[in-house]
Amino acid sequence: MLAHLFGPPDEWPSADLIAFSDEFDTQLALAAYRSGVFPMPLHLGGFEQQMGWWSPVHRGVLPLDGVRVTRSLRQSAKRYRTTVDAAFDEVIRRCGDPRRPGGWIDPAIVDVYTEMFRAGLVHSVETWDAAGRLVGGLYGVSLSGMFAGESMFHDDEFGRDASKVALLRLAEILRDGHDRLLDVQWRTGHLASLGAIEIPRDVYLRRLDAALGQPPVRWPGPDPRPEEA
């Protein structure tokens, strides 16, 4: 059942950003996800010390039965090995590299999501090349039947398609016979190439409500790192 941390959804602004706050911690973040809202720091416009709370008017989701796997991506996948929860700290650090355009992962985000990872509520998927290098990965929040993808990365030199390969592994985990919701927040060109679509906010909230009534995903990790296998 949906929480109502931010009040009735029909009273939310007709904008992606619905609220901001001075406070930010694990319990607040989890309650937000159960309300259909996710945190992302503002960092601009005089709100640098405040957390933004977002519920896109047009929500990006990736239908698990509609994931597109091109021939070139299938070939790329053969070059890599994927793991689950083997290198979360490195994945979130690489996702938060300040050199990345539009970077938003700050120390407060790292602290809260690391705490949720230790509690088994956040998971990472890693992609490794044949030399044992971490060349791609993603992380996100797993609550009942919903997985909210937060960020992904790939190594520009060694990791062509590596983030997409991590997403394919995630979709494989979530296709377990239950009604799962893979939330990708916004439909970017990168995600659209894999089959992501947009749905209206009210449709997303109904799907989230159903997903929160599903049994939790059975995660296969933690896997050993390649050099530890």
Residue pairs with C-beta under 8 A, 6 or more apart in sequence:
1 209
1 212
1 213
2 34
2 35
2 36
2 205
2 208
2 209
2 212
3 31
3 34
3 35
4 35
5 28
5 31
5 32
5 34
5 35
5 37
6 12
6 18
6 19
6 32
6 35
6 37
6 53
6 55
9 36
9 55
9 201
9 202
9 205
12 18
12 55
12 201
14 57
15 57
16 54
16 55
16 56
16 57
17 52
17 53
17 54
18 37
18 53
18 54
18 55
19 37
19 52
19 53
20 42
20 47
20 50
20 51
20 52
20 53
21 28
21 50
21 51
21 53
22 49
22 50
22 51
23 51
24 39
24 51
24 108
24 112
25 112
26 112
26 115
26 116
26 119
28 39
29 38
29 39
29 112
29 116
29 141
30 116
30 121
30 141
30 143
32 38
32 39
32 53
33 141
33 143
33 146
33 148
34 143
34 212
35 55
36 55
36 201
36 204
36 205
36 208
37 53
37 54
37 55
38 53
38 54
38 55
38 148
38 150
38 185
39 51
39 52
39 53
39 54
39 109
40 51
40 52
40 54
40 104
41 50
41 51
41 52
41 104
41 106
41 108
41 109
42 48
42 50
42 51
42 52
43 104
43 106
51 108
54 185
55 201
56 185
56 186
56 201
57 200
57 201
58 187
58 198
58 199
58 200
58 201
59 183
59 185
59 186
59 198
59 199
59 200
59 201
59 203
59 204
60 183
60 184
60 185
60 186
60 187
60 188
60 191
60 196
60 197
60 198
61 181
61 182
61 183
61 184
61 196
61 197
61 198
61 199
61 204
61 207
62 149
62 167
62 171
62 182
62 184
62 191
62 194
62 195
62 196
62 197
63 182
63 195
63 197
64 171
64 174
64 175
64 180
64 182
65 175
66 195
66 197
67 168
67 171
67 194
67 195
68 193
68 194
68 195
69 168
72 161
73 161
73 164
73 165
73 168
76 160
76 161
76 162
76 164
76 165
77 161
77 165
77 168
79 129
79 130
80 127
80 128
80 129
80 135
80 136
80 162
80 165
81 127
81 128
81 226
82 125
82 126
82 127
82 128
82 165
82 166
82 169
83 125
83 126
83 128
83 221
83 223
83 224
83 225
83 226
84 123
84 124
84 125
84 126
84 169
84 173
84 219
84 220
84 221
84 222
84 223
85 117
85 123
85 124
85 219
85 221
85 222
85 223
86 124
86 126
86 221
86 222
86 223
86 224
86 225
87 124
87 126
87 134
87 137
87 225
88 114
88 117
88 122
88 123
88 124
88 139
89 114
90 126
90 134
90 137
91 124
91 126
91 134
91 137
91 138
91 139
91 153
92 105
92 110
92 113
92 114
92 124
92 139
92 151
93 110
94 134
94 137
94 153
95 105
95 137
95 138
95 139
95 150
95 151
95 152
95 153
96 103
96 105
96 106
96 109
96 110
96 151
97 103
97 153
100 153
105 151
113 122
113 139
113 141
113 150
114 122
116 122
116 141
117 123
117 124
117 139
120 219
121 141
121 142
121 143
122 139
122 140
122 141
122 142
123 139
123 140
123 142
123 147
123 219
123 221
124 137
124 138
124 139
125 137
125 138
125 139
125 166
125 167
125 169
125 170
125 173
126 134
126 136
126 137
126 166
127 134
127 135
127 136
127 137
127 154
127 159
127 162
127 163
127 165
127 166
127 169
128 134
128 135
128 225
128 226
129 135
129 158
129 159
129 162
131 158
132 225
132 226
132 227
133 155
133 158
134 155
135 154
135 155
135 158
135 159
135 162
136 152
136 153
136 154
136 155
136 159
136 161
136 162
136 163
136 164
136 165
136 166
137 152
137 153
137 162
137 163
137 166
138 149
138 150
138 151
138 152
138 153
138 163
138 166
138 167
138 170
139 149
139 150
139 151
139 152
140 147
140 148
140 149
140 150
140 170
141 147
141 148
141 150
142 216
142 217
142 219
143 212
143 216
144 211
144 212
144 213
144 214
144 215
144 216
145 178
145 179
145 180
145 181
145 210
145 211
145 212
145 213
145 214
145 215
145 216
145 217
146 180
146 181
146 183
146 208
146 211
146 212
147 170
147 174
147 180
147 181
147 182
147 183
147 217
148 183
148 185
149 167
149 170
149 182
149 183
149 184
149 185
152 163
152 166
152 167
153 163
154 160
154 161
154 162
154 163
154 164
155 162
163 190
164 190
164 193
164 194
167 194
170 182
171 182
173 217
173 219
173 220
174 180
174 182
174 217
176 217
176 218
178 214
178 215
178 217
179 210
179 211
179 214
180 211
180 214
180 217
181 207
181 208
181 210
181 211
183 204
183 208
184 191
184 196
187 196
187 197
187 198
188 196
199 207
